[in-house]
Amino acid sequence: MAISDLLSKVLLKLEAENKNDVIDELSSALHQAGKISDLNTFKEAILKREMESTTGIGEGIAIPHAKSSAVNEPCIVFGRSDAGLDYEALDGQPSHLFFMIAVPEGANNEHLNALSKLSSYLMEPGFKETLLKAGKEEDVFNAFKEKEQSEGDADTEEEENKVSVDETLSRKKVVAVTGCPTGIAHTFMAADNLKAKAKELGYDIKVQTNGSGGVKNELTKQDIAEADGVIVAASTKVDLAPFVGKPLVQAPVTDGIREPERLLKKAAEGDASIYQGDSSSSREANDSERSEGRSGFYKHLMNGVSNMLPLVVGGGILIALSFLIDIDGNNPIAKLFMTIGGDNAFFLLVPVLSGFIAMSIADRPGLAPGLVGGLMAANGGAGFLGGLIAGFLAGYAVVLLKKMFHNLPQSLEGLKPVLLYPLFGILITGVVMNLIIGPLGGFNEWLKDALSSLGTGNAVLLGIIIGGMMAIDMGGPINKAAYTFGIALVEAGTYGPMAAIMAGGMVPPLGMAIATTIFKSRFNKQEREAGKTAYILGASFITEAAIPFAAADPVRVISASVVGSALAGGLAMLFGNATPAPHGGLFVILTVENAILYIIAILAGALLTAFLTGILKKSKTV
């Protein structure tokens, strides 16, 4: 089906003066044309899409779009504002050309493919200029018809992606995935921009589009294996498991439209980080039977922890270096490091944790209440636990407010994010936190005192438990729970458990590395090669490096890893090891108390894992 067949209405002189007016005017035009059955329902779908990210893509173009049960048939309405208006475009410039796309819930692939071509047309300056100069409605219809006739009816996407097949092997190769929440416009615009810029830079590229019509131009294992780098420009869930071991650049789909050159160069020129995999996210993406509440809780918690982690690592290592230089803090450099790491970076831990948990739950409106609640927890002595509670409290308070204000008049829509949500969200969060800060502060003091007064036997038992937890799912919820517990104690000034946690996290990859060296016949060639990398990754405290071994033989590898990690954690607590550095592995060994004994604890656990693996596994012939 052609775009000219889907174009239902042309408005060359929009009366709208702002974003909400444009949505009202274009939606009303579709309703009057009989293309949508329920105007309010459709507008709600459009506004919901705009809350996820603006559809003002820049260059004077906006493409508001939505899928809704209120749409009778796929259609497009075109509007033009000669003066231009503020549509919150990505480039901050006024928007002149507006294409509102309406798609029913059950639209077939033929319609969706036709709509995706619109993005390709609009990327051409000549075609855009034609629309800007059109004097009559017929001129717009004719412009699309002429464009379609010049290109023919054949789908050329597959041929475009075959260009790289016959090029020389010396050219850089990149693969990419694009996707947006609705999979209608931004998905294909990002793909087109990446392909056009790759051609200009002399790179080979293949782009998979995760659109409403399903996955198109799907990447194969060979495509990924041959690529120098991977780009995932998506604002929706993408399975990253196929890209383990490849340089990976992740960005919003809008970056694929606005900054294709930056993404391509970063992916192709070796500036991207190697993706190590995330077993927890993979399971959440593929395990549809998991309860939504549990996966949602973990997702929100990890969003807070991941955004807090740079402060934890940077601040923690600076604190450790301060202690290393002068334990009393009298040295000016030591004092400076403590000021930066302890008084400032660590001061932000709890507010950032809380703010980003709330933002994960309620999007941007949740950030301000979350930050305020976290700051109250930090200042009131409620610490890490208070920050967790404040984040979830603020997030769900804003979700409740969204439901409460759902039926307000359309004219007040703009007040919700700038006035209603922050005002009432901060008020509700602040009032509740004020009531619970006292008890939480008391609990934190009790926990700190209890850990400080542990006898040797109990300390070793704690080390065994948290060390073993680090190896059970190697980066999954149990691993992250132990690590989060350690961060909370570091923030509270108790450093022993973090040493046990880091030791337990290093053991699985180091154990597998040693096993592949000593028991070569137990592993195939690919596993032996992975074992070499595991030495470095294990020493860096990247537990996920053991995942490929666990995936191939889960029972034996995980069993051996848990036993070895538990031993390392228990020995670390027995030897009195402690560190304020929450990451870095052996590269921050100088920050660990009793460093020699700490190395012995880690080696003991790694060797036990290696020998148990060698005993349990059977020989392989490849």
C-alpha positions as CSV (number, residue, x, y, z in Angstrom):
1,M,0.0,0.0,0.0
2,A,1.3,3.5,-0.9
3,I,1.6,6.4,1.5
4,S,-0.5,8.5,-0.8
5,D,-3.3,6.0,-0.2
6,L,-2.9,6.4,3.6
7,L,-2.8,10.3,3.5
8,S,-6.3,11.2,4.6
9,K,-6.1,14.9,5.2
10,V,-3.8,17.9,4.4
11,L,-3.8,21.1,6.5
12,L,-1.5,23.7,4.9
13,K,-2.3,26.4,7.4
14,L,-2.4,25.1,10.9
15,E,-3.9,27.4,13.5
16,A,-2.1,25.8,16.4
17,E,0.4,27.8,18.4
18,N,1.9,25.1,20.7
19,K,2.4,21.4,20.9
20,N,-0.9,20.5,22.6
21,D,-2.8,22.6,20.0
22,V,-1.2,20.7,17.1
23,I,-2.2,17.4,18.6
24,D,-5.8,18.6,19.1
25,E,-6.0,20.0,15.6
26,L,-4.6,17.0,13.8
27,S,-6.6,14.5,15.9
28,S,-9.8,16.4,15.3
29,A,-9.1,16.3,11.5
30,L,-8.9,12.5,11.6
31,H,-12.0,12.3,13.8
32,Q,-14.0,14.5,11.3
33,A,-12.7,12.3,8.4
34,G,-14.1,9.2,10.2
35,K,-10.7,7.6,10.7
36,I,-10.9,7.4,14.5
37,S,-14.0,6.4,16.5
38,D,-13.1,8.0,19.9
39,L,-11.2,11.3,19.8
40,N,-10.3,11.3,23.5
41,T,-9.0,7.7,23.5
42,F,-6.8,8.4,20.5
43,K,-5.4,11.6,22.0
44,E,-4.5,9.8,25.2
45,A,-2.5,7.3,23.1
46,I,-0.7,10.1,21.3
47,L,0.1,12.0,24.6
48,K,1.3,8.7,26.2
49,R,3.7,8.3,23.3
50,E,4.9,11.9,23.7
51,M,5.6,11.3,27.4
52,E,8.0,8.4,26.5
53,S,10.0,10.8,24.3
54,T,9.2,13.7,22.0
55,T,8.3,12.9,18.4
56,G,9.7,16.2,17.3
57,I,12.7,14.7,15.6
58,G,14.3,18.0,14.5
59,E,15.0,19.6,11.2
60,G,11.6,21.1,11.3
61,I,9.7,17.8,11.4
62,A,7.5,16.2,14.0
63,I,5.8,12.8,13.6
64,P,3.3,12.2,16.4
65,H,2.0,8.6,16.2
66,A,0.2,6.0,18.1
67,K,-1.5,2.6,17.9
68,S,-5.0,2.6,19.4
69,S,-8.2,0.6,19.4
70,A,-9.9,3.9,18.6
71,V,-8.4,3.9,15.1
72,N,-10.7,2.5,12.4
73,E,-8.0,2.2,9.7
74,P,-4.4,3.2,9.2
75,C,-4.1,6.8,8.1
76,I,-2.0,9.9,8.1
77,V,-2.9,13.6,8.4
78,F,-0.4,16.2,7.3
79,G,-0.2,19.7,8.8
80,R,2.1,22.6,8.0
81,S,2.9,25.7,10.1
82,D,4.7,28.3,8.0
83,A,5.7,30.3,11.1
84,G,6.8,27.2,13.0
85,L,6.1,26.4,16.6
86,D,7.7,24.8,19.6
87,Y,7.1,21.1,19.6
88,E,9.9,20.2,22.0
89,A,12.0,19.1,19.1
90,L,15.3,17.3,19.7
91,D,17.3,20.1,18.2
92,G,15.4,22.8,20.0
93,Q,14.3,24.4,16.7
94,P,10.7,25.3,15.6
95,S,8.8,22.5,13.8
96,H,7.0,23.3,10.5
97,L,5.9,19.9,9.1
98,F,3.7,17.6,11.1
99,F,2.7,14.0,10.2
100,M,0.2,12.4,12.6
101,I,0.1,8.6,12.1
102,A,-2.8,6.6,13.4
103,V,-2.6,2.8,13.4
104,P,-5.2,0.4,14.7
105,E,-4.2,-2.3,17.1
106,G,-4.5,-5.0,14.5
107,A,-2.8,-3.3,11.6
108,N,-1.2,-5.7,9.1
109,N,2.4,-5.6,7.9
110,E,1.4,-4.1,4.6
111,H,0.2,-0.9,6.3
112,L,3.1,-0.8,8.7
113,N,5.7,-1.2,5.9
114,A,4.1,1.7,4.0
115,L,4.1,3.9,7.0
116,S,7.8,3.1,7.6
117,K,8.7,4.5,4.2
118,L,7.5,8.0,5.3
119,S,10.6,8.4,7.4
120,S,12.9,7.6,4.4
121,Y,11.1,10.3,2.3
122,L,11.4,12.9,5.0
123,M,15.2,12.4,5.3
124,E,15.6,13.8,1.7
125,P,16.1,17.6,1.8
126,G,14.6,18.0,-1.7
127,F,11.3,16.2,-0.8
128,K,11.0,18.2,2.4
129,E,11.4,21.4,0.4
130,T,8.6,20.3,-1.9
131,L,6.3,20.0,1.1
132,L,7.3,23.4,2.5
133,K,6.5,25.1,-0.8
134,A,3.3,23.3,-1.7
135,G,0.6,25.8,-2.4
136,K,-2.4,23.5,-2.6
137,E,-3.5,20.3,-0.9
138,E,-3.2,18.5,-4.3
139,D,0.5,19.4,-4.5
140,V,1.2,17.4,-1.3
141,F,-0.7,14.3,-2.6
142,N,1.1,14.6,-6.0
143,A,4.5,14.9,-4.3
144,F,4.0,11.6,-2.6
145,K,2.6,9.9,-5.8
146,E,5.6,11.1,-7.8
147,K,8.0,9.9,-5.2
148,E,6.4,6.5,-5.1
149,Q,6.4,6.2,-8.8
150,S,10.1,7.1,-9.0
151,E,11.0,4.5,-6.5
152,G,8.7,1.8,-7.9
153,D,6.7,-0.6,-5.8
154,A,9.5,-3.0,-4.9
155,D,10.9,-3.0,-1.4
156,T,14.5,-2.0,-1.7
157,E,15.5,-2.4,1.9
158,E,17.0,-5.8,1.4
159,E,19.1,-4.7,-1.6
160,E,20.4,-1.7,0.3
161,N,21.7,-4.0,3.0
162,K,23.4,-6.3,0.5
163,V,25.8,-3.5,-0.7
164,S,28.3,-4.5,2.0
165,V,28.5,-8.1,0.9
166,D,30.7,-7.6,-2.1
167,E,32.9,-4.8,-0.6
168,T,36.5,-5.5,0.5
169,L,37.2,-7.2,3.7
170,S,39.3,-4.3,4.9
171,R,36.2,-2.1,5.5
172,K,34.8,-1.6,8.9
173,K,31.6,-3.6,9.5
174,V,28.9,-2.6,11.9
175,V,25.6,-4.2,12.8
176,A,22.7,-2.2,14.5
177,V,19.3,-2.7,16.0
178,T,16.8,0.2,16.1
179,G,13.4,0.3,17.9
180,C,11.0,2.7,19.5
181,P,8.1,2.1,21.8
182,T,5.5,2.0,19.0
183,G,7.8,0.8,16.2
184,I,6.3,3.0,13.6
185,A,8.4,6.1,12.8
186,H,11.5,6.5,14.8
187,T,12.6,2.9,14.3
188,F,12.9,3.4,10.6
189,M,14.3,6.9,10.6
190,A,17.1,5.8,12.9
191,A,17.8,2.9,10.6
192,D,17.8,5.1,7.5
193,N,20.1,7.7,9.0
194,L,22.6,5.0,10.2
195,K,22.7,3.4,6.8
196,A,23.2,6.8,5.0
197,K,26.0,7.9,7.3
198,A,27.7,4.5,7.2
199,K,27.8,4.8,3.4
200,E,29.3,8.2,3.7
201,L,32.0,7.0,6.1
202,G,32.8,4.0,4.1
203,Y,31.5,1.4,6.6
204,D,29.5,-1.7,5.9
205,I,26.3,-1.9,7.9
206,K,23.3,-4.1,8.4
207,V,20.4,-2.7,10.5
208,Q,17.7,-4.8,12.1
209,T,14.5,-2.9,12.7
210,N,12.3,-4.0,15.6
211,G,9.1,-2.3,14.4
212,S,5.4,-2.9,14.9
213,G,5.4,-5.3,11.9
214,G,7.9,-7.4,13.7
215,V,11.7,-7.8,13.3
216,K,12.9,-7.0,9.8
217,N,16.4,-7.6,8.3
218,E,17.2,-9.8,11.3
219,L,20.9,-10.1,12.2
220,T,22.4,-13.5,11.9
221,K,25.1,-15.1,14.0
222,Q,27.5,-14.7,11.1
223,D,26.6,-11.0,10.8
224,I,27.4,-10.4,14.5
225,A,30.5,-12.5,14.4
226,E,32.0,-10.5,11.5
227,A,31.1,-7.1,12.9
228,D,33.7,-4.8,14.4
229,G,31.0,-3.2,16.6
230,V,27.3,-3.2,17.5
231,I,24.9,-0.3,17.9
232,V,21.6,-0.7,19.7
233,A,19.7,2.5,19.2
234,A,16.4,1.7,20.8
235,S,14.0,3.1,23.4
236,T,12.4,-0.3,24.0
237,K,13.6,-3.7,25.2
238,V,16.2,-5.4,23.0
239,D,17.7,-8.8,23.8
240,L,21.4,-8.1,24.1
241,A,22.4,-11.8,24.7
242,P,23.6,-12.3,21.0
243,F,26.1,-9.5,21.4
244,V,28.2,-10.8,24.3
245,G,31.8,-10.3,23.6
246,K,31.3,-7.6,21.0
247,P,32.0,-3.8,21.3
248,L,28.5,-2.5,22.1
249,V,27.1,1.1,21.9
250,Q,23.7,1.6,23.5
251,A,21.7,4.8,22.9
252,P,18.1,6.0,22.6
253,V,16.5,5.7,19.2
254,T,16.6,9.4,18.9
255,D,20.5,9.3,18.9
256,G,20.3,7.1,15.8
257,I,18.4,9.9,14.1
258,R,20.4,12.8,15.4
259,E,23.9,11.4,16.0
260,P,24.5,8.5,13.6
261,E,28.1,9.5,12.9
262,R,29.1,9.5,16.6
263,L,27.5,6.1,17.2
264,L,29.1,4.5,14.1
265,K,32.6,5.8,14.9
266,K,32.3,4.7,18.5
267,A,31.2,1.2,17.5
268,A,33.7,0.7,14.6
269,E,36.8,2.4,15.9
270,G,37.2,0.4,19.2
271,D,35.9,3.1,21.6
272,A,33.0,1.0,22.8
273,S,33.1,-1.2,25.8
274,I,33.0,-5.0,25.3
275,Y,29.5,-6.3,26.3
276,Q,30.0,-9.0,29.0
277,G,26.4,-10.0,29.2
278,D,23.7,-9.6,31.9
279,S,22.1,-12.9,32.9
280,S,19.5,-11.2,35.0
281,S,18.2,-9.0,32.1
282,S,18.3,-11.9,29.7
283,R,16.1,-13.9,32.0
284,E,13.7,-11.1,32.6
285,A,13.4,-10.6,28.8
286,N,12.7,-14.2,28.0
287,D,11.0,-15.7,31.1
288,S,7.4,-14.7,30.5
289,E,6.2,-16.8,33.4
290,R,8.0,-14.7,36.0
291,S,5.7,-12.6,38.0
292,E,5.5,-9.0,36.9
293,G,5.8,-7.7,40.5
294,R,9.1,-9.5,41.2
295,S,10.8,-8.6,37.9
296,G,9.5,-5.0,38.2
297,F,10.8,-4.6,41.7
298,Y,14.2,-5.9,40.6
299,K,14.3,-3.7,37.5
300,H,13.6,-0.6,39.5
301,L,16.1,-1.5,42.2
302,M,18.8,-2.2,39.6
303,N,18.1,1.1,37.8
304,G,18.8,2.9,41.1
305,V,21.9,0.8,41.9
306,S,23.4,1.1,38.4
307,N,23.0,4.9,38.3
308,M,24.5,5.1,41.8
309,L,27.4,2.7,41.0
310,P,29.8,5.3,39.4
311,L,29.5,7.3,42.6
312,V,30.1,4.2,44.7
313,V,33.2,3.1,42.7
314,G,34.7,6.5,42.2
315,G,34.0,7.8,45.7
316,G,35.0,4.5,47.4
317,I,38.3,4.2,45.7
318,L,39.1,7.8,46.6
319,I,38.3,7.1,50.2
320,A,40.5,4.0,50.1
321,L,43.4,6.0,48.6
322,S,42.9,8.6,51.4
323,F,43.2,5.9,54.0
324,L,46.2,4.5,52.2
325,I,48.0,7.8,52.1
326,D,47.2,8.8,55.7
327,I,44.8,6.9,57.9
328,D,44.4,10.0,60.2
329,G,43.6,12.3,57.3
330,N,46.1,15.0,58.2
331,N,48.0,14.8,54.9
332,P,46.5,17.5,52.5
333,I,46.2,15.1,49.6
334,A,44.5,12.5,51.8
335,K,42.2,15.2,53.1
336,L,41.4,16.3,49.5
337,F,40.6,12.7,48.4
338,M,38.3,12.2,51.5
339,T,36.5,15.5,50.7
340,I,35.9,14.5,47.1
341,G,35.1,10.9,47.7
342,G,33.5,10.9,51.2
343,D,32.0,14.3,51.8
344,N,30.7,14.7,48.2
345,A,30.5,11.6,46.1
346,F,29.3,9.3,48.9
347,F,26.9,12.0,50.1
348,L,25.1,11.7,46.8
349,L,24.7,7.9,47.0
350,V,21.4,7.7,48.8
351,P,19.6,10.5,46.9
352,V,20.7,9.2,43.5
353,L,19.7,5.7,44.4
354,S,16.3,6.9,45.5
355,G,15.8,9.3,42.6
356,F,16.5,6.8,39.9
357,I,14.4,4.0,41.5
358,A,11.5,6.5,41.5
359,M,12.3,7.5,37.9
360,S,12.2,3.9,36.8
361,I,8.8,3.5,38.3
362,A,7.1,6.8,37.3
363,D,9.4,8.2,34.5
364,R,10.8,11.7,34.9
365,P,8.0,13.0,37.2
366,G,9.3,10.6,39.8
367,L,12.8,11.9,39.9
368,A,12.3,15.0,42.0
369,P,10.3,13.3,44.8
370,G,12.8,10.5,44.8
371,L,15.8,12.8,45.2
372,V,14.1,14.7,48.0
373,G,13.1,11.5,49.8
374,G,16.6,10.1,49.4
375,L,18.2,13.3,50.7
376,M,15.9,13.3,53.7
377,A,17.0,9.7,54.4
378,A,20.7,10.6,54.1
379,N,20.4,13.6,56.4
380,G,18.2,11.8,58.9
381,G,20.6,8.8,59.3
382,A,18.2,6.4,57.6
383,G,21.0,5.6,55.1
384,F,20.7,3.0,52.3
385,L,17.6,1.3,53.6
386,G,15.9,4.7,53.9
387,G,16.9,5.5,50.3
388,L,15.4,2.3,49.0
389,I,12.1,3.0,50.8
390,A,12.1,6.6,49.6
391,G,12.6,5.6,46.0
392,F,9.8,3.1,45.9
393,L,7.5,5.4,47.9
394,A,8.1,8.4,45.6
395,G,7.7,6.3,42.5
396,Y,4.4,4.8,43.4
397,A,3.2,8.0,44.8
398,V,3.6,9.7,41.4
399,V,2.0,6.7,39.7
400,L,-1.0,7.2,42.0
401,L,-1.0,10.9,41.2
402,K,-1.1,10.2,37.5
403,K,-4.2,8.1,38.0
404,M,-5.8,10.8,40.2
405,F,-5.2,13.6,37.7
406,H,-6.0,11.5,34.7
407,N,-9.4,13.1,34.0
408,L,-8.3,16.7,34.3
409,P,-9.2,19.0,31.4
410,Q,-6.9,18.9,28.4
411,S,-6.0,22.6,29.0
412,L,-4.3,21.6,32.3
413,E,-2.2,18.8,30.7
414,G,0.9,20.9,30.6
415,L,0.7,21.7,34.3
416,K,0.9,18.1,35.4
417,P,4.7,17.5,34.9
418,V,5.8,21.0,36.0
419,L,3.5,21.7,38.9
420,L,1.1,18.9,40.0
421,Y,3.4,15.9,40.0
422,P,6.4,17.6,41.7
423,L,4.4,19.5,44.2
424,F,2.2,16.7,45.5
425,G,4.9,14.0,44.9
426,I,7.5,15.8,47.0
427,L,4.8,16.6,49.7
428,I,3.6,13.0,50.0
429,T,7.1,11.5,50.0
430,G,8.4,14.1,52.5
431,V,5.6,13.6,54.9
432,V,5.9,9.8,55.0
433,M,9.7,9.9,55.2
434,N,9.6,12.4,58.1
435,L,7.6,9.8,60.0
436,I,9.8,6.8,59.4
437,I,13.3,8.3,59.4
438,G,13.7,8.0,63.1
439,P,13.0,4.2,63.3
440,L,15.1,3.6,60.2
441,G,18.0,5.5,61.7
442,G,17.8,3.4,64.8
443,F,17.8,0.2,62.8
444,N,20.9,1.3,60.9
445,E,22.8,2.0,64.1
446,W,21.8,-1.4,65.5
447,L,22.9,-3.2,62.3
448,K,26.2,-1.4,62.3
449,D,26.9,-2.2,66.0
450,A,25.8,-5.9,65.4
451,L,28.2,-6.3,62.5
452,S,31.0,-4.6,64.4
453,S,30.6,-6.9,67.4
454,L,30.4,-10.2,65.5
455,G,32.6,-12.9,66.9
456,T,35.0,-14.8,64.7
457,G,32.7,-17.7,64.1
458,N,29.7,-15.5,63.1
459,A,31.9,-13.3,60.9
460,V,33.2,-16.3,59.0
461,L,29.6,-17.6,58.6
462,L,28.6,-14.2,57.2
463,G,31.5,-14.3,54.8
464,I,30.6,-17.8,53.7
465,I,27.0,-16.8,53.0
466,I,27.6,-13.6,51.1
467,G,30.6,-15.0,49.3
468,G,28.6,-18.0,48.1
469,M,25.7,-15.7,47.0
470,M,28.0,-13.9,44.6
471,A,28.4,-17.2,42.6
472,I,24.9,-18.6,42.6
473,D,23.6,-16.6,39.6
474,M,26.8,-14.7,38.6
475,G,25.4,-11.2,38.1
476,G,21.7,-12.1,38.7
477,P,19.4,-11.0,41.5
478,I,21.1,-13.0,44.2
479,N,24.5,-11.7,43.3
480,K,23.2,-8.2,43.1
481,A,21.5,-8.5,46.5
482,A,24.8,-9.5,48.2
483,Y,26.6,-6.7,46.4
484,T,23.9,-4.1,47.3
485,F,24.2,-5.3,51.0
486,G,27.9,-4.6,50.8
487,I,27.5,-1.2,49.3
488,A,25.1,-0.3,52.1
489,L,27.6,-1.3,54.7
490,V,30.4,0.7,53.0
491,E,28.2,3.7,53.0
492,A,27.6,3.2,56.7
493,G,31.4,2.9,57.3
494,T,31.7,-0.9,57.7
495,Y,34.2,-2.3,55.2
496,G,34.7,-6.0,56.1
497,P,31.8,-7.6,54.3
498,M,32.7,-5.8,51.0
499,A,36.1,-7.5,51.0
500,A,34.3,-10.9,51.3
501,I,31.8,-10.0,48.6
502,M,34.5,-8.9,46.2
503,A,36.6,-12.1,46.9
504,G,33.5,-14.2,46.3
505,G,32.8,-12.4,43.0
506,M,36.3,-12.9,41.7
507,V,36.4,-16.7,42.3
508,P,34.1,-18.1,39.6
509,P,35.9,-16.6,36.6
510,L,39.4,-17.1,38.1
511,G,38.4,-20.7,39.0
512,M,37.3,-21.4,35.5
513,A,40.4,-19.8,34.1
514,I,42.6,-22.1,36.2
515,A,40.5,-25.1,35.4
516,T,40.9,-24.5,31.6
517,T,44.7,-24.3,32.1
518,I,45.1,-27.4,34.4
519,F,42.3,-29.6,33.0
520,K,42.4,-28.8,29.3
521,S,40.8,-32.1,28.3
522,R,37.6,-31.1,30.2
523,F,37.0,-28.1,27.9
524,N,36.7,-27.6,24.2
525,K,38.9,-25.2,22.2
526,Q,36.4,-22.3,22.5
527,E,36.2,-22.7,26.3
528,R,39.9,-22.8,26.6
529,E,40.2,-19.5,24.7
530,A,37.6,-18.0,26.9
531,G,39.5,-19.1,30.0
532,K,42.4,-16.9,29.0
533,T,40.2,-13.8,29.1
534,A,38.6,-15.0,32.3
535,Y,41.9,-14.4,34.1
536,I,41.8,-10.7,33.5
537,L,38.0,-10.3,34.0
538,G,38.1,-12.3,37.2
539,A,40.9,-10.3,38.6
540,S,38.8,-7.2,37.7
541,F,35.8,-8.5,39.8
542,I,33.6,-9.2,36.7
543,T,31.8,-12.4,37.9
544,E,29.8,-12.5,34.6
545,A,32.9,-13.8,32.8
546,A,32.1,-17.3,34.2
547,I,28.6,-17.3,32.6
548,P,29.6,-19.0,29.3
549,F,31.0,-21.9,31.3
550,A,27.9,-22.1,33.6
551,A,25.6,-22.0,30.6
552,A,27.4,-25.0,29.0
553,D,27.4,-27.1,32.2
554,P,25.3,-25.3,34.9
555,V,25.1,-27.9,37.6
556,R,28.9,-28.7,37.8
557,V,30.2,-25.2,37.2
558,I,27.8,-23.4,39.5
559,S,28.3,-26.0,42.3
560,A,32.0,-25.7,42.1
561,S,31.9,-21.9,41.9
562,V,29.6,-21.5,45.0
563,V,31.8,-23.7,47.1
564,G,34.9,-21.8,46.1
565,S,33.3,-18.4,46.5
566,A,32.0,-19.4,50.0
567,L,35.5,-20.4,51.0
568,A,37.0,-17.2,49.8
569,G,34.4,-15.1,51.5
570,G,34.8,-17.0,54.8
571,L,38.6,-16.7,54.7
572,A,38.4,-13.0,54.0
573,M,36.3,-12.4,57.1
574,L,38.5,-14.8,59.1
575,F,41.7,-12.9,58.0
576,G,40.1,-9.5,58.9
577,N,40.2,-8.2,55.4
578,A,38.3,-5.0,54.8
579,T,38.2,-2.4,51.9
580,P,36.2,0.8,51.3
581,A,36.8,0.3,47.5
582,P,33.6,-1.5,46.3
583,H,35.0,-2.5,42.9
584,G,38.3,-3.1,41.0
585,G,39.2,-6.5,42.3
586,L,43.0,-7.1,42.6
587,F,43.6,-3.7,41.0
588,V,42.7,-2.1,44.3
589,I,44.5,-4.6,46.4
590,L,46.5,-1.9,48.1
591,T,43.3,-0.5,49.7
592,V,42.6,-3.9,51.4
593,E,43.6,-4.5,55.0
594,N,45.9,-7.6,55.3
595,A,46.4,-7.7,51.5
596,I,48.6,-10.7,51.4
597,L,46.1,-12.8,53.3
598,Y,43.4,-11.5,51.1
599,I,45.2,-12.8,48.0
600,I,45.6,-16.1,49.7
601,A,41.8,-16.2,50.4
602,I,41.0,-15.5,46.8
603,L,43.5,-18.1,45.4
604,A,42.2,-20.7,47.8
605,G,38.7,-20.2,46.6
606,A,39.7,-20.1,42.9
607,L,41.9,-23.3,43.2
608,L,39.1,-25.1,45.0
609,T,36.6,-24.2,42.3
610,A,39.1,-25.2,39.6
611,F,39.8,-28.7,41.1
612,L,36.2,-29.4,41.8
613,T,35.4,-28.5,38.2
614,G,38.1,-30.7,37.0
615,I,36.9,-33.6,39.1
616,L,33.2,-33.2,38.3
617,K,33.4,-32.5,34.5
618,K,33.9,-35.2,31.9
619,S,36.6,-35.0,29.2
620,K,35.7,-33.5,25.8
621,T,37.1,-34.5,22.5
622,V,37.0,-31.0,20.8
